[in-house]
Amino acid sequence: MRLLIDTHCWLWAMAEPQRLPSDAKRLIQDETNTIFLSSISALEIAIKFALRKLNLPAHPNEYIPSRVSANRMTHLPVYVTHALRVGELPRHHNDPFDRVLIAQSQIEELPLMTADAVIAQYDVDIIWAGRGRQPRRGRARK
């Protein structure tokens, strides 16, 4: 399976795996799966770290590449087509980072692992990584 991981899920997987449901942890740990971390997630992490809104055990310049490599993940660049799709999305979600992830999920046909129920309002395959009930809309799957 190929999947795109949302920023908060990636952070949880790296530092607080107990926050993820067991199904989500299994997907991340399964070596036969290809887990993509978007460059927009790296940007979001770097910005929040610089603003002191996010604590990491190391600077993002070291932490992100080392964790991506150690966990056999793949970088997903933000392409012009992704950026242009963001402008076509309905305004359900106002977070620009999440909107890029939604566009990437759609264009690259990658299910998006997330715990953000608002994302389920979009036409994307969701791998639910939140606690509690899965969102009712969208194409949620475990």
DOVO-151869 format. One record per atom (N, C-alpha, C, O, CB): x, y, z; residue in three letters. Coordinates in pm, whole numbers, plus 50000, padded with zeros to 5 digits. Glycine has a CB too. Example, Ala and Ser with C-alpha at 12.3 -4.5 7.8 and 13.67 -1.06 7.14 Angstrom:
513194943150780ala 512304955050780ala 513204967050780ala 514244966850846ala 511314955350905ala 512854977550708ser 513674989450714ser 512905000350787ser 513415011450804ser 514084994050572ser 
//
This chain:
500834988350000met 500005000050000met 500885012450000met 501955012750062met 499054999950121met 500425022549930arg 501065035749929arg 500135045350001arg 498925045249977arg 501375040749782arg 500685053850090leu 499835063550158leu 500615076050193leu 501835075950209leu 499235057450284leu 499865086850205leu 500395099850244leu 500045101950390leu 498895099850429leu 499835111450154leu 501005106050471ile 500765107950613ile 500645122750647ile 501495130750608ile 501885101450695ile 499605126350720asp 499375140050763asp 500465143950863asp 501035135350930asp 497965141650826asp 500745156750874thr 501825161650959thr 501685157051103thr 502635151851161thr 501875176750955thr 500505158851161his 500345155251303his 500485140251322his 501015135851425his 498975160051356his 500035132251228cys 500205117651239cys 501675113851231cys 502125104851302cys 499405110451129cys 502415120651145trp 503845117951134trp 504545121451265trp 505365113751315trp 504475125851017trp 504215132951321leu 504815136851448leu 504475126851558leu 505335123251638leu 504345150851489leu 503215122451562trp 502825112451661trp 503605099451640trp 504105093651736trp 501315109751653trp 503705095051515ala 504405082551486ala 505865083151530ala 506425073051574ala 504325079351337ala 506475094851518met 507885096251553met 508105097651703met 509075092151756met 508465108151481met 507235104951773ala 507505108351913ala 506475103152012ala 506795101152129ala 507595123151926ala 505245100851967glu 504175096452057glu 503315085851990glu 502115087851972glu 503305108452100glu 503905074551954pro 503145064551878pro 501915059351951pro 500995054251888pro 504045052951845pro 501875060752082gln 500695056452158gln 499455064652122gln 498335060352151gln 500975057452309gln 499625076052061arg 498485084352020arg 497795079051895arg 496665082751864arg 498945098651996arg 498485070351822leu 497915064651700leu 497185051651731leu 497635043851814leu 499015062151595leu 496055049251663pro 495405036251677pro 496325025151626pro 497215027551544pro 494055036051599pro 496125013151675ser 497005001951639ser 497004999251489ser 498044995651433ser 496574989451714ser 495855000951421asp 495814998751275asp 496745008451202asp 497445004551109asp 494375000351223asp 496745021051245ala 497595031151181ala 499065028051208ala 499885029151117ala 497245045351233ala 499405024251329lys 500785020651362lys 501255008851277lys 502385008751227lys 500915017251511lys 500384998951261arg 500754987251180arg 501044991151035arg 502004986250975arg 499634976651184arg 500234999950979leu 500455004350841leu 501805011450828leu 502535009250731leu 499315013650796leu 502125019950924ile 503395027350920ile 504575017850935ile 505605019750869ile 503425038051029ile 504445007951020gln 505554998751048gln 505704987750943gln 506754981250937gln 505354992451184gln 504694985550863asp 504734975050761asp 505724978950651asp 505494988650578asp 503314972550701asp 506804971650640glu 507864974750543glu 507424973250398glu 508114978150309glu 509044966050568glu 506314966750374thr 505834965350236thr 505064977850191thr 504784979350072thr 504954952850223thr 504724986650284asn 504004998950251asn 504985010050219asn 506095010350272asn 503085003150366asn 504575019250132thr 505345031250103thr 504625043050166thr 503505046450127thr 505535033249948thr 505285049050264ile 504705060350337ile 505355073050284ile 506575074450286ile 504925058950493ile 504525082250236phe 505025094950184phe 504855105950287phe 503795107450348phe 504295098650054phe 505915113650307leu 505855125950387leu 506015137450289leu 507015138450219leu 506975126250500leu 505025146050286ser 505025157350194ser 506035167950237ser 506275170050356ser 503635163450184ser 506615174550139ser 507495185850171ser 506705197050238ser 507295205350308ser 508185191150044ser 505385197450219ile 504565207550289ile 504535204550438ile 504435213750520ile 503125207950231ile 504595191850475ser 504675188350617ser 506005192750677ser 506055197650789ser 504475173250637ser 507095191050601ala 508395195750648ala 508365210950666ala 508915216050764ala 509515191750548ala 507725218050575leu 507595232550587leu 506795236250711leu 507185245150787leu 506935238450462leu 505675229450732glu 504835232250849glu 505615229850979glu 505545237851072glu 503565223450846glu 506345218850985ile 507135215651104ile 508215226251126ile 508405230851238ile 507775201651091ile 508915230051021ala 509975240051033ala 509435253451081ala 510055259951165ala 510675241850899ala 508285257651028ile 507695270351069ile 507265269851215ile 507565278951292ile 506485273750980ile 506575259251254lys 506115258151393lys 507285257051490lys 507215262251602lys 505185246151409lys 508355250351449phe 509545249351532phe 510175263151549phe 510535267051660phe 510555239551471phe 510305270551439ala 510905283951445ala 510085293651530ala 510635302451595ala 511065289651303ala 508765291851528leu 507875300351609leu 507765295451753leu 507045301251834leu 506485300951545leu 508475284751784arg 508455278651919arg 507085273251957arg 506715272952074arg 508895288852022arg 506335268951855lys 505035262651878lys 505135247451874lys 504155240451896lys 504005267551774lys 506335242551846leu 506565228151835leu 507935224951892leu 508945230851852leu 506445223351688leu 507965215751984asn 509235210952040asn 509625198051970asn 508795189151950asn 509135208952194asn 510885197151935leu 511435185051874leu 512715181351947leu 513355190052006leu 511695187051721leu 513105168851944pro 514345164852010pro 515605169851939pro 516705169251995pro 514395149952022pro 515455174551816ala 516565180051738ala 515995190451642ala 514785191251622ala 517345168651661ala 516885198151583his 516465208051483his 515795200751366his 516225189851331his 517685216651433his 514745206651306pro 514075200051193pro 515015195951079pro 514785185951012pro 513005209151137pro 516095203751058asn 517055200450952asn 517705186850976asn 518125180150881asn 518135211250943asn 517795182751101glu 518355169651136glu 517245159451160glu 517315148051113glu 519265170751260glu 516225163751234tyr 515195154551279tyr 514395148451164tyr 514225136251158tyr 514255161651373tyr 513925156751075ile 513055151650968ile 513805141850876ile 513325130750856ile 512515163350885ile 514955145650820pro 515645135950733pro 516035122950805pro 515955112150747pro 516885142250675pro 516465124050931ser 516885111951002ser 515705102751029ser 515835090551017ser 517575115451133ser 514555108251066arg 513365100251094arg 512775094450965arg 512325083050964arg 512295108651167arg 512775102150858val 512285097250729val 513135085450684val 512605075150641val 512295108450621val 514455086850695ser 515355076150655ser 515215063850745ser 515115052650695ser 516795081050657ser 515215065850875ala 515145054650970ala 513845046850956ala 513795034950985ala 515275059851113ala 512785053650912asn 511475047150899asn 511135043650754asn 509985040550724asn 510395056150955asn 512135044150664arg 511985040150525arg 510845047450455arg 510105041550376arg 511745025250517arg 510705060250484met 509645068150422met 510185075050297met 511385075250272met 509085078550521met 509275080550220thr 509615086950093thr 509125101350095thr 508015104150139thr 509005079249973thr 509975110450048his 509575124550037his 508635126249918his 508825120049813his 510825133750023his 507625134649935leu 506735138249824leu 506845153349804leu 506375160949889leu 505245133949851leu 507465157649694pro 507565172049668pro 506195178149640pro 505255171049604pro 508495174649549pro 506095191149657val 504885198449617val 505125203249474val 506025211349449val 504565210549715val 504325198249382tyr 504445202049241tyr 503455213149208tyr 502525215849284tyr 504195189849149tyr 503665219549095val 502775230249050val 501335225049041val 500395232249077val 503235235848914val 501165212948994thr 499805207448982thr 499125206449119thr 497915208649130thr 499835193648916thr 499895203249222his 499335202749358his 498915216749402his 497825218649455his 500365196949459his 499795226349379ala 499495240149419ala 498255245449347ala 497415252149408ala 500695249349390ala 498135242449220leu 496975247249144leu 495685240549189leu 494635246849190leu 497185244948995leu 495755227849226arg 494555220749273arg 494015227149402arg 492805227449423arg 494875205749297arg 494915232149487val 494485238449613val 493455249349586val 492485250749660val 495705244349689val 493675257149481gly 492755267949447gly 491395263149400gly 490435270849400gly 493355276549342gly 491295250549360glu 490025244949312glu 489245237949423glu 488075234349403glu 490295235149200glu 489855235949538leu 489195228649646leu 488105237049712leu 488245249149725leu 490215224249752leu 487025230649753pro 486025237749834pro 486675242949962pro 487715237850004pro 484805228549867pro 486075252850022arg 486675259450139arg 486285252750271arg 486115259750371arg 486275274050142arg 486145239750274his 485815232850400his 486915235050504his 486635236650622his 485625217750375his 488155235050458his 489315235950546his 490105248350509his 490385250550391his 490205223150537his 490475256350607asn 491235268550578asn 492725267150602asn 493485276350570asn 490705279750661asn 493175256050658asp 494595254250684asp 495305251650551asp 495025241650485asp 494835242450783asp 496225260550511pro 496875258850380pro 497715246150371pro 497815240250263pro 497765270750351pro 498315241850481phe 499115229450478phe 498205217450451phe 498535208950368phe 499875227550613phe 497085216750520asp 496145205750498asp 495555206050359asp 495325195550298asp 495025206150601asp 495315217850307arg 494755218950172arg 495745213350068arg 495325207049971arg 494415233650139arg 497035215750088val 498035210049997val 498045194850010val 498115187749909val 499445215750027val 497975189650133leu 497935175150152leu 496715168950083leu 496815158250023leu 497925171750301leu 495595175650091ile 494375170850024ile 494595170449872ile 494255160649806ile 493145179950060ile 495165181149818ala 495435181749674ala 496405170749633ala 496205164249530ala 496005195549635ala 497445168549712gln 498395157949681gln 497725144249686gln 497965135749601gln 499595158449777gln 496905142249787ser 496185129549800ser 495335127049676ser 495325115849624ser 495305129649926ser 494645137149629gln 493795135649511gln 494605132949385gln 494335123349313gln 492935148049492gln 495585141349359ile 496345140449234ile 497195127849227ile 497255121249124ile 497235152649217ile 497845124449338glu 498725112849341glu 497975099849371glu 498565089049373glu 499825114849443glu 496665101049395glu 495815089549427glu 496385081649545glu 496535069449541glu 495665080349305glu 496695089249651leu 497225083549774leu 496205085349885leu 495735096449907leu 498575090149813leu 495845074649956pro 495015076750074pro 495785085250174pro 497005084350183pro 494585063150137pro 495075093350249leu 495685102550345leu 495395097750487leu 494235096950528leu 495155116950325leu 496465094550561met 496315090850700met 496195103750781met 497085112250779met 497525081950750met 495075105250852thr 494825117450927thr 493905114751046thr 493205104651051thr 494225128050837thr 493935124051141ala 492985124051252ala 492155136851248ala 491525140551346ala 493725122751389ala 492165143451133asp 491425155951112asp 490125152751040asp 490115150150920asp 492275166251030asp 489025153051114ala 487725149251057ala 487265158650947ala 486475154550861ala 486685148851167ala 487725171050946val 487315180550842val 487785175850704val 487115178250603val 487875194650872val 488925169250700ile 489465164450572ile 488525154550506ile 488515153250383ile 490835157950593ile 487725147550585ala 486785137750529ala 485685144450447ala 484935137550377ala 486155129550640ala 485575157550453gln 484585164650371gln 485035165650225gln 484255169550138gln 484335178550427gln 486285162050199tyr 486825162650064tyr 486765148949998tyr 486595138750065tyr 488275167850066tyr 486925148749867asp 486925136449791asp 488325130249797asp 489095130849701asp 486495139049644asp 488645124449913val 489915117649933val 489665104750010val 488715103750088val 490925126750009val 490525094949987asp 490495082750068asp 491195085950200asp 492315090850201asp 491175070649994asp 490515083050310ile 491045085850444ile 491415072750512ile 490655063050510ile 490005093650529ile 492595072650571ile 492955062250667ile 492865068950802ile 493695077350837ile 494405056050640ile 491845065350876trp 491535072351000trp 492555069051109trp 492765057351142trp 490125068751047trp 493185079251163ala 494215077651266ala 493825084751394ala 494655086851483ala 495555082851216ala 492565088351403gly 492085094951525gly 491515084951622gly 491245073451588gly 491045105451491gly 491345089451742arg 490685081151842arg 489185083251825arg 488745093951785arg 491155084751988arg 488435073351855gly 486995074651844gly 486515071251705gly 487195064751626gly 486555088551880gly 485315075951676arg 484635072551551arg 485275079051430arg 485785090251436arg 483185076451558arg 485235071651321gln 485705077051194gln 484725087651146gln 483555087351183gln 485865065751088gln 485195097051065pro 484295107151010pro 483245100750921pro 483495090350861pro 485085117550931pro 482075106750913arg 480955101050836arg 481065103850687arg 480625095650606arg 479645106350887arg 481625115050650arg 481725118350509arg 483065113750455arg 483885108250529arg 481545133350486arg 483305115950327gly 484555111750265gly 484535096850238gly 483485090450244gly 485745115350353gly 485665091650208arg 485795077450177arg 486675071050281arg 487705065150247arg 486355075250034arg 486295072050406ala 487135066950517ala 487275051750510ala 486345044650473ala 486535070950652ala 488445047150546arg 488685032850554arg 489755030650660arg 490535039650691arg 489115026950416arg 489785018650713lys 490805015250813lys 492005009250746lys 492975005650813lys 490255005650918lys 
//
